[in-house]
Structure formats: C-alpha cells, structure tokens
Amino acid sequence: MPEGHMIHVDARRFDEAMGDRVVHTDSPQGRFADGAAALDGRTLRDTEAFGKNLFLRFSGDSPQYLHVHLGLIGGWTWWDADHQQLSGRPVVNADSSNVRLRLRTGRGDAERSAELRGAITCTLVDEEGMDRAVAKLGPDPLRDDADPGLAWAKVRKSKKPIGGLLLDQAVTAGAGLIWRAEVPFLAGVDPHRPGVDVTEDEFTTMWSEMARVMSEAVERGGKEITTDPADRPETDGHVSRDDAFYVFRRDGAPCLRCGTEIRVAEMGTRKVWWCPTCQPR
C-alpha cells in the first residue's frame, strides 16, 4: 500500500503539472465515466493530501472535490505527450483497459497526463463529504496543521502495541509498514510496548522522527531512507534498498548500530521488525 508520503508527492505533482489549468478527463475503463464527464473541462484549483487520501479541488459547481484512496495496489502514473512514462509505478505494456481515470492538460509537446489504476476509492464529493472523510483521520505528520497532541491522547490510553497504533489511521494518518517499523527504532522503543507504557517524551521523539523521515522522502520524490550516512556503506550518493532501513525487512541481518540480529513477528495481520537491543521493551 502506498504510504502517506507518496500521497503528498502525488499532490505536489498535480499542483506543479495541472494547478490552475484546464483539465480534460475520461475513464477508459468505464467505471468512473459519469465522474470523469462531470470534471471534464474544469480547472484544477487546489490539491490536498490527508494521510493516504488525496483531494483535488476543481472549479465549477459542487461536487468540486475528487477523492482518491489508492488502497493496497492503486497508483498514479504520469506520461508525456508521446505516452512515455515520466513517474509512478512502472507499467509494462501499458494499455487503457484498467485506467479508472485519466486527467490531461497542455497541448502538443507540453501535454501531460496522469492515469489512475487500482484505487479503492475514486469518487466526487462536496466540501462536507471531504470534511467527513478527514474527520475520521488522526493528525498527518506531514501537514502544517497537524496536532500531535490528538494522537498522544489516544496512544497514552491504549493497551494496544505502539507498532499497531502507528498503523491506525485514526491515530496517525499516513504511516504504513515502513514507518511503523523504522520510527520506533529511531526512538528506541520496542514496537510491542503498549501505548499506555510509552512515555510522552518517547512519543514526542517518534512523532518528530516520523515527520522528519517522511518529509525527507517527499523531497526525494518518494524514496524512503531512514539510515544515517555513518550507518551505511560509503557510496557515490545512491542508497540501495538494503542499506536504506535499519529494521524494515531486515530480519535475520545484524543491526546496523549494535550488531544484534533483527527480528520479525506478526502484529495484527501484518509484520513488524525490530532490534531487541536498541529497542528495549
């Protein structure tokens, strides 16, 4: 599932490529034909990312907002005028049979298009509908208006493990498997520790680290890296997937800081990774 930082990357791409421009829309797959017809020819006025939810606000009568949640397999792909892919998850032998929604702007060589595939939510909503969707979410560490105190108020009362709470979108919006593993490591907290046993200082550190590493990922166009340069091999600037994380998917490997074997376990229906030495219970 695309994590929240990727939704902020998508929002930036829409703002840069289509902001304040007339957008033409269609639904090659046909499942969003009515919605695409309603948006066609409108101007994109604003983009907003809340956790894993993207909202595009268009000119014209209500409903003005396109609400997209990518779910487990969804994604946007960006194309130039010659239909050469510019960004997004690589698409092999691309055709339009599974494109839920396509947005296009510009003319000639300047034309750019974005195609949506596999999303669990693709719908038009009015402002009240947007507010209802956002009201279900916890604070998003990437937003300037985020209030970490709202997340802490839920964590401090919960007996659920902090690794599970970080995945709960009603507690913190946007975190996924990578951040729920890496952030507790960066704060020195075992992901199995119940929320009630996490101190406020520890939570504050986790929130700060989550905001930092997610923001850095956005600036890199989505590439996630949590390791410090001192903790990974010297390179020419490229950081491989194997060297990018301290614990995520490194089970059985030595901890980059202390050498202890990284462990993995099921937490809920998904996995979590941790270092038993650097992250005391």
C-alpha positions as CSV (number, residue, x, y, z in Angstrom):
1,M,0.0,0.0,0.0
2,P,1.4,3.4,-0.9
3,E,2.2,5.2,2.3
4,G,1.2,8.8,3.2
5,H,4.3,10.5,2.0
6,M,3.6,9.2,-1.6
7,I,0.2,10.9,-1.5
8,H,1.9,14.2,-0.7
9,V,4.2,13.5,-3.6
10,D,1.2,13.0,-5.8
11,A,-0.4,16.2,-4.6
12,R,2.8,18.1,-5.5
13,R,2.9,16.6,-9.0
14,F,-0.7,17.6,-9.6
15,D,-0.1,21.1,-8.4
16,E,3.0,21.5,-10.5
17,A,1.7,19.9,-13.7
18,M,-2.0,20.9,-13.6
19,G,-2.6,23.6,-11.0
20,D,-4.8,26.4,-12.2
21,R,-5.0,24.8,-15.7
22,V,-8.0,23.4,-17.5
23,V,-8.0,19.6,-17.2
24,H,-9.7,17.1,-19.5
25,T,-10.8,13.8,-18.0
26,D,-12.1,10.5,-19.2
27,S,-12.5,6.9,-17.8
28,P,-11.1,4.4,-20.3
29,Q,-12.1,1.5,-18.0
30,G,-15.7,3.0,-17.8
31,R,-16.1,2.6,-14.1
32,F,-15.8,6.3,-13.5
33,A,-17.4,7.6,-16.7
34,D,-20.0,9.8,-15.0
35,G,-17.5,11.4,-12.7
36,A,-15.0,12.0,-15.4
37,A,-17.7,13.6,-17.6
38,A,-18.6,15.9,-14.7
39,L,-14.9,17.0,-14.2
40,D,-14.0,17.4,-17.9
41,G,-13.0,20.9,-18.8
42,R,-12.8,22.2,-15.3
43,T,-9.8,24.0,-13.8
44,L,-7.8,22.3,-11.0
45,R,-7.8,24.9,-8.2
46,D,-6.1,23.1,-5.3
47,T,-4.6,19.8,-4.1
48,E,-4.7,18.4,-0.5
49,A,-3.2,15.3,1.0
50,F,-4.5,14.0,4.3
51,G,-2.8,10.8,5.3
52,K,-3.4,8.3,2.5
53,N,-6.3,10.4,1.0
54,L,-5.8,12.8,-2.0
55,F,-8.3,15.5,-2.7
56,L,-8.3,17.6,-5.9
57,R,-10.5,20.6,-5.9
58,F,-11.9,21.8,-9.2
59,S,-13.7,24.9,-10.4
60,G,-17.4,24.8,-11.1
61,D,-20.5,23.6,-9.2
62,S,-20.4,21.1,-6.3
63,P,-19.3,18.4,-6.0
64,Q,-15.9,20.0,-6.6
65,Y,-13.6,17.5,-5.0
66,L,-12.1,14.3,-6.5
67,H,-11.4,12.0,-3.6
68,V,-8.9,9.2,-4.2
69,H,-7.6,6.5,-1.8
70,L,-5.1,4.1,-3.5
71,G,-5.7,1.2,-1.2
72,L,-3.2,-1.7,-1.4
73,I,-2.5,-1.8,-5.1
74,G,-3.6,1.6,-6.6
75,G,-1.3,4.2,-8.1
76,W,-0.9,7.2,-10.4
77,T,1.3,7.1,-13.4
78,W,2.4,10.2,-15.3
79,W,3.0,10.4,-19.0
80,D,4.4,12.8,-21.6
81,A,2.9,13.7,-25.0
82,D,4.4,10.6,-26.6
83,H,3.0,8.4,-23.8
84,Q,6.4,7.8,-22.3
85,Q,6.2,7.2,-18.6
86,L,7.6,10.1,-16.5
87,S,6.9,8.8,-13.0
88,G,4.9,6.5,-10.9
89,R,4.9,2.7,-10.5
90,P,6.4,1.2,-13.7
91,V,3.7,0.0,-16.1
92,V,4.7,-2.7,-18.6
93,N,2.8,-3.0,-21.9
94,A,0.5,-0.2,-20.8
95,D,-2.9,0.0,-22.2
96,S,-6.0,1.8,-21.0
97,S,-8.2,-1.1,-20.2
98,N,-7.6,-0.8,-16.4
99,V,-7.4,3.0,-16.2
100,R,-10.1,4.2,-13.9
101,L,-9.5,7.9,-14.5
102,R,-7.2,9.8,-16.8
103,L,-6.5,13.5,-16.5
104,R,-4.8,15.5,-19.2
105,T,-3.6,19.1,-19.6
106,G,-1.5,21.1,-22.0
107,R,-1.1,20.8,-25.8
108,G,1.4,19.4,-28.2
109,D,4.8,18.5,-26.7
110,A,3.7,20.1,-23.4
111,E,0.8,17.7,-22.9
112,R,0.9,15.8,-19.6
113,S,-1.4,13.1,-18.4
114,A,-2.0,11.2,-15.1
115,E,-3.6,7.8,-15.1
116,L,-5.2,6.1,-12.0
117,R,-5.2,2.4,-11.7
118,G,-6.3,0.0,-8.8
119,A,-7.6,2.6,-6.3
120,I,-10.2,1.5,-3.8
121,T,-11.8,5.0,-3.7
122,C,-12.3,7.3,-6.7
123,T,-15.4,9.5,-6.2
124,L,-16.6,13.0,-6.3
125,V,-17.6,14.7,-3.0
126,D,-18.6,18.1,-1.9
127,E,-16.9,20.1,0.9
128,E,-19.0,18.4,3.6
129,G,-18.0,15.0,2.2
130,M,-14.4,15.9,2.3
131,D,-14.7,17.1,5.9
132,R,-16.4,13.8,6.9
133,A,-13.6,11.8,5.4
134,V,-10.9,13.9,7.1
135,A,-12.7,13.8,10.4
136,K,-12.1,10.0,10.6
137,L,-8.3,10.5,10.5
138,G,-5.7,11.2,13.1
139,P,-3.2,14.0,12.5
140,D,-0.9,13.8,9.5
141,P,2.8,14.4,10.4
142,L,3.4,16.0,7.0
143,R,0.7,18.7,7.4
144,D,1.5,22.1,9.0
145,D,-1.9,22.0,10.8
146,A,-1.2,18.6,12.4
147,D,-1.7,18.4,16.2
148,P,0.4,15.6,17.6
149,G,-1.4,16.0,20.9
150,L,-4.5,14.4,19.4
151,A,-2.5,11.3,18.6
152,W,-0.8,11.2,22.0
153,A,-4.2,11.4,23.7
154,K,-5.2,8.1,22.1
155,V,-1.8,6.4,22.5
156,R,-1.5,7.1,26.2
157,K,-4.8,5.5,26.9
158,S,-4.4,2.4,24.7
159,K,-3.2,-1.1,25.7
160,K,-2.5,-1.9,22.0
161,P,1.1,-2.1,20.9
162,I,2.6,1.2,19.7
163,G,3.6,-0.6,16.4
164,G,-0.1,-1.2,15.8
165,L,-1.2,2.2,16.9
166,L,1.1,3.9,14.4
167,L,-0.7,2.0,11.6
168,D,-4.1,3.0,12.9
169,Q,-5.1,5.9,10.6
170,A,-7.4,7.3,13.3
171,V,-4.3,7.8,15.5
172,T,-1.7,8.9,13.0
173,A,-2.7,9.4,9.3
174,G,-0.3,8.3,6.6
175,A,2.0,5.8,8.3
176,G,2.4,2.4,6.8
177,L,4.6,-0.7,7.4
178,I,7.9,1.1,6.7
179,W,7.3,3.9,9.2
180,R,5.7,1.7,11.9
181,A,8.9,-0.3,11.9
182,E,11.5,2.4,11.4
183,V,10.1,5.1,13.7
184,P,10.1,3.1,16.9
185,F,13.7,2.1,16.1
186,L,14.7,5.7,15.7
187,A,13.1,6.4,19.1
188,G,14.5,3.4,20.8
189,V,11.1,1.9,21.6
190,D,10.0,-1.8,21.2
191,P,7.0,-1.8,18.8
192,H,5.3,-4.3,21.1
193,R,5.2,-1.9,24.0
194,P,1.6,-0.9,24.9
195,G,0.7,2.7,24.3
196,V,0.0,3.2,28.0
197,D,3.6,2.3,28.7
198,V,5.1,4.8,26.2
199,T,6.2,8.0,27.8
200,E,5.3,11.4,26.4
201,D,8.9,12.1,25.6
202,E,9.2,8.8,23.7
203,F,6.1,9.6,21.7
204,T,7.3,13.1,21.0
205,T,10.5,11.7,19.7
206,M,8.6,9.2,17.5
207,W,6.4,12.0,16.1
208,S,9.4,14.2,15.3
209,E,11.2,11.3,13.7
210,M,8.2,10.3,11.6
211,A,7.7,13.9,10.4
212,R,11.4,14.1,9.6
213,V,11.8,10.9,7.6
214,M,8.5,11.3,5.8
215,S,9.3,14.9,4.8
216,E,12.7,13.8,3.5
217,A,11.1,11.1,1.5
218,V,8.7,13.6,-0.1
219,E,11.7,15.8,-1.0
220,R,13.3,12.8,-2.7
221,G,10.2,12.2,-4.8
222,G,9.0,9.3,-2.6
223,K,12.3,7.4,-1.9
224,E,12.4,6.2,1.7
225,I,15.7,6.3,3.5
226,T,16.0,6.3,7.3
227,T,19.6,5.3,7.9
228,D,22.3,7.9,8.7
229,P,25.3,8.0,6.3
230,A,27.5,6.9,9.1
231,D,25.5,3.6,9.5
232,R,25.7,2.5,5.8
233,P,28.5,1.8,3.3
234,E,30.0,4.7,1.5
235,T,28.6,5.1,-2.0
236,D,28.5,7.6,-4.8
237,G,25.3,9.0,-3.5
238,H,23.0,6.1,-4.4
239,V,21.5,4.3,-1.4
240,S,20.4,0.8,-2.1
241,R,17.2,-0.7,-0.7
242,D,19.3,-3.0,1.5
243,D,21.1,0.0,3.1
244,A,18.1,2.4,3.3
245,F,16.5,1.0,6.5
246,Y,17.5,-0.1,10.0
247,V,15.0,-2.8,10.6
248,F,12.3,-2.9,7.8
249,R,12.5,-6.3,6.0
250,R,16.0,-6.9,7.5
251,D,15.0,-9.9,9.7
252,G,18.0,-12.1,10.3
253,A,20.5,-9.4,9.4
254,P,22.7,-7.7,12.0
255,C,21.6,-4.4,13.4
256,L,23.5,-1.6,11.7
257,R,24.1,0.0,15.1
258,C,24.7,-2.8,17.6
259,G,25.1,-6.0,15.5
260,T,22.1,-7.8,17.2
261,E,20.0,-9.9,14.8
262,I,17.0,-8.1,13.6
263,R,13.7,-9.9,14.5
264,V,10.4,-10.1,12.8
265,A,6.9,-11.1,14.0
266,E,3.3,-10.8,13.1
267,M,1.4,-7.9,14.6
268,G,-2.2,-7.9,13.8
269,T,-2.3,-9.2,10.2
270,R,1.0,-7.7,9.1
271,K,4.7,-7.9,10.0
272,V,6.8,-5.7,12.3
273,W,10.6,-5.7,12.6
274,W,12.8,-4.5,15.5
275,C,16.2,-4.8,17.2
276,P,15.8,-6.3,20.7
277,T,18.9,-4.5,21.9
278,C,18.3,-1.0,20.6
279,Q,14.6,-1.1,21.3
280,P,14.1,-2.4,24.9
281,R,10.7,-3.5,25.9
